[in-house]
């Protein structure tokens, strides 16, 4: 093993080892650093001069331990630790009273000393929103930090994102061998946010020409990203309101979509917590609504007293047909 003759580099390596494990035998440290035990003792003294509380333990298995000190010394983080710390600061601070400002200052401090390659990854997570952290869903699937960074990069750069979406619905194609597959989704990413313990991507779906929300744990980004785009305006005052309306509607057992012949601004005040409305231009809006039953959902659209076209699912179309037959029969009764 080559000897580590660069003292600053060796000190950083020693500090990294001491942070990774509670106790280190002196002989093991010397072997890992490819130096003599005497050099390890000198390097430990240098770390103490820099403010690191390194404690020496005596005995046949004596060694060194990084103990708690009276003040916070400089920290040494690898790339994965730095990204994990950024995610924790971004997501946890807004949910704890009094920590938002401290979290932002800590994030700025960490970012300032990062190398450029790592700073760009951290910057991609700067616009994450944290919503309803107090009500986690059961069975939440973890999200890879690499996925969050990729989504954040696309949001920040305003670049079209292509990704595979597990469990999603959509057009199925057939390849030359007769196997079916779904083409990747193409979206203009707008925001990454958490809601009830899950991560979501809010985006404009280019193929469906509509706003959509995607669970980040089901996303597998494709590279490279697509062309730049001009960010659209959300059909809501902010991302929290938009995502809240969408996900609240999803909590109902029956959910359906329809294009309603009414201005979005006229309908929005009547939506409450049953769904969301998206502006499609004068006299038209797309509505996503939830209900306890398909009949109730069909009746909800009927009470608007304006025309509408059901976009899906088929259960809503069937419920509208049955309701129309009932109303027609009622109008013919004496």
WOKACOR-V34278 format. One record per helix or strand of 2 or more residues. SS is the DSSP state (H for helix, E for strand). FROM is the first residue (numbers start at 1). TO is the last residue. Records with the same first field share a line. If there is no record, write none. Layout:
SS = FROM-TO + FROM-TO
This chain:
H = 7-20 + 26-33 + 37-49 + 79-95 + 100-112 + 116-123 + 145-157 + 216-218 + 239-250 + 264-268 + 294-302 + 314-332
E = 23-25 + 54-57 + 63-66 + 129-131 + 159-165 + 172-174 + 180-182 + 185-195 + 198-205 + 210-215 + 219-222 + 254-260 + 275-279 + 285-291 + 308-312
